[in-house]
Structures are given as structure tokens and as C-alpha cells.
Amino acid sequence: MTALIELRQIVKEFTRGGETLRVLENLDLDVERGSFEALMGPSGSGKSTLLNLMAGLDRPTGGSIAVDGKRVDRMSEGELAYWRANSVGFVFQSYNLLPVLTAVENVELPLLLSPVHATERRKRAEVALKVVGLTDRMSHYPRMLSGGQEQRVSIARAIVADPLLIVADEPTGDLDRRSADEILTLLETLNSEMGKTIVMVTHDPAAAARAKLTRHLDKGRLRATEASAREPHGA
């Protein structure tokens, strides 16, 4: 396999109240194409910051970021917005669904930034909802769905543009164990059967165990990497 994501000498600093806080310290990282990786570490260790840099939601203070050979850190804001819309799928703890839109309308949203005709947008959204097992919930609004179903809609939205990369920030954080297991099984399937590269931030060791690789961050530095010894769920 080859690296999809290459981070070199990444430094990230924030300024708060006149004080500079360094969150990431000269970090090097390769994420292989087709990998499913978990990022773990204590609060404030830089996990979400690192995820946001990979996904083009933030820029490094220093260092370089390349995704699929493209220097993300050198893109203009317009180029970055277009790249994110076409290359990255986002899954958040809070789902981030619009309450006034149905499930299928929420899933269509990323395609509004692409030159896809309305008919094709709807078709792709319906296919994405089928992939996550919500064919019978397409016309439902978020308030009519369980938390697990809302997260499935969020995952359908993340894959509708067929992205290179899926980033998931605490995707099971608001779910009960059963719903969390279902979401993790879905992520495993997207990785193993659709070849999606997934990077997931989590505090939950049970969630991290479902990834192929777990990386540990501490005070802005990578401390350890563990390959999962667990068999695929349900095996």
C-alpha cells in the first residue's frame, strides 16, 4: 500500500489571551491508502486538531500536508473548499444534520457544491442511504430518527460524493453500546468492502479496537502505534 496522507514536521499553535499554545510538535505521520486508523489520547492531546488538519478544516503553523499527492496546506480557501467537498467525508459526534431537511435531503448537501444535476444528486443520495441501511427512512426528518439512525444518515452524507478519505470525530460518543457497535460495523464495512480510508478520533477503547491501527497522541506527539489483533466484528 502507499500513503494517502503524508504529514511532515507538523506544528500547530493557537493564541489565547496573548499566550501561544503549541498543540502539535514536529509531528510526522503517514496514513496508508485503505487503512482504518484510530487516534487516541487524553483530552487536549491534539487528536481533533490533527484530524482537522488532515481534512483541510484547519491549517498548520508549520510543516506540510499532502493528501493523494496534493499539497493541502498550499491551497487557497476556494481550492480548499472544493477539495474538501470532493475528497473528504465528515462524520461528527453531534451528527450535524439540518432539522428542516429530510434524511435524503441532508445526504444531498455535499453534492450542492459540485456540478451534479438535481436528478443525479437525488439518485446518489438514495444509493448512499441504501448502503447504510436506511432505505425506509429517506423521507424522515432527524427528529423522527433514533441517534443511531441519525449517525447513519451522517455517514451516508459522508460517502455520497465518493470521497478519498472519511474522518470521524468521536462518531459513537453520543450512542448507546448497541448503536455504537452498529456504527462501527458500518465503518468496518466501508473500509473493507468499499476500500475507504478512515481516520477516527475516539476515547473509547472498544471503538479503537475495531480499527486496523491505533495511534496514541500525548502532548502533541505520537507516542505509540498498535495494530489491531481483533478479528473483524461478527467473525
Secondary structure by P-SEA (a helix, b strand, c coil): ccccbbbcbbbbbbbccccccccccbbbbbbccbbbbbbbbcccccaaaaaaaaaccccccbbbbbccccccccccaaaaaaaaaccbbbbcccccccccccaaaaaacccccccccaaaaaaaaaaaaaaaccccccccccccccaaaaaaaaaaaaacccccbbbbccccccccaaaaaaaaaaaaaaaaccbbbbbbbbccaaaaaaccbbbbbcccccccccccccccccc
